Amino acid sequence: GENVEQHPSTLSVQEGDSAVIKCTYSDSASNYFPWYKQELGKGPQLIIDIRSNVGEKKDQRIAVTLNKTAKHFSLHITETQPEDSAVYFCAAPWGYGGSQGNLIFGKGTKLSVKP
Amino acid sequence: EAGVVQSPRYKIIEKKQPVAFWCNPISGHNTLYWYRQNLGQGPELLIRYENEEAVDDSQLPKDRFSAERLKGVDSTLKIQPAELGDSAVYLCASSLVGVMNTEAFFGQGTRLTVV
């Protein structure tokens, strides 16, 4: 089955700096990679996702890169703001040929943005 | 449009007591998931429904956990009897799964404390 590893577990940056969170996965058939943001007391919320037919996707200050050969993908947040402080999870699907099915989540990265 | 609705938000019970959680997915979503999230960890899948059929319940502790999704809409997850180790946040999510993965929307979760 799929195994997703996420690093670092905690990340502290100054406001305005960039933050990078990295994940690796094991199932080469996986072709969908979402990133979720979870604020305290709330459920995870999708912030960006990428499919395996592209290597990079950007949405304003957030970008995700994917290296299928190395089986890793990364979340990049530029010009961080205090409201970016939260726990971020990467995920990859397992089952149904890697494109659908159950999401396997990483253990999360707690991002703290200091004003 | 309403998101995924879960109730109750919080539940405190004594060990060996039963407990039930309810989830109403986003209208039209054919797939419903129940996840368990332990403190400081990522969500872990318990069961996945496609319409009214449980297509993956391999991670559901069947000796004490049960779930149903009558008529393929809302769902109930039950624990009987509860153990101390069941304390966690129980998250429900839904998506419209077809040929390709689409976003899984999460509810706010039910925080269960077993004392």
Interface residues (C-beta under 8 A of the other chain):
Chain A: Q6 Y32 P34 Y36 G41 K42 G43 P44 Q45 L46 D49 R51 F89 A91 P93 G95 S99 Q100 G101 N102 L103 I104 F105 G106 K107 G108
Chain B: V4 Y33 G40 Q41 G42 P43 E44 L45 R48 D56 L91 A93 V97 M100 N101 E103 A104 F105 F106 G107 Q108 G109
